[in-house]
Amino acid sequence: MGYLIVFVAWGCGLLVALGAIARWRAGGGGLRLVAVRSGVQAGGLVAVALLLLSLALPWISGPAADGDGELTLSGWEGLDPLTLGGIIVLEVVLVAYLLRPSAGGDDRNLLLRASALCLLGLVAGNALIQLTQPDGSRLEWGALASLATAGVLVAAVATMTPSR
């Protein structure tokens, strides 16, 4: 089930990223950013930063491959390259749209919410994969921090009101 969640989140995230780029380019696409004006906007930016930082925490542990001791990996080391690439691309989309509230037009909130949900799917799916692995590996507290941060990000983006 975890693999299905990751594949769906990754595929949807790719579509969201392509849609966000197309929408950004259609709206002028400049890099002119505005100051953070709302607590929800600031909370979203903080959650994006914390999610990236949480990937540096211990994510996965288990017996070392050579049978000599215990091995602990961070999210940056333990997650697959497609997942990490998806997380980074979706976070770039989120930051771009959070820092420029006028971008995206009517689709802005849809793009923000879909990006946040895809991030949550990538993190939750990988956590579920790790929980169901029979090789003796286990989740560490960093995975739970990433999962909680992704949930906070979804909540922050979901409470944003449409900008006109």
HELIX and SHEET records of a PDB file:
HELIX    1   1 GLY A    2  ALA A   26  1                                  25    
HELIX    2   2 GLY A   39  SER A   54  1                                  16    
HELIX    3   3 GLY A   75  GLY A   78  1                                   4    
HELIX    4   4 PRO A   81  LEU A   99  1                                  19    
HELIX    5   5 GLY A  105  ASP A  107  5                                   3    
HELIX    6   6 ARG A  108  LEU A  131  1                                  24    
HELIX    7   7 TRP A  141  ALA A  158  1                                  18    
SHEET    1   A 3 GLU A  70  SER A  74  0                                        
SHEET    2   A 3 PRO A  58  PRO A  63 -1                                        
SHEET    3   A 3 ARG A 138  LEU A 139 -1                                        
END                                                                             
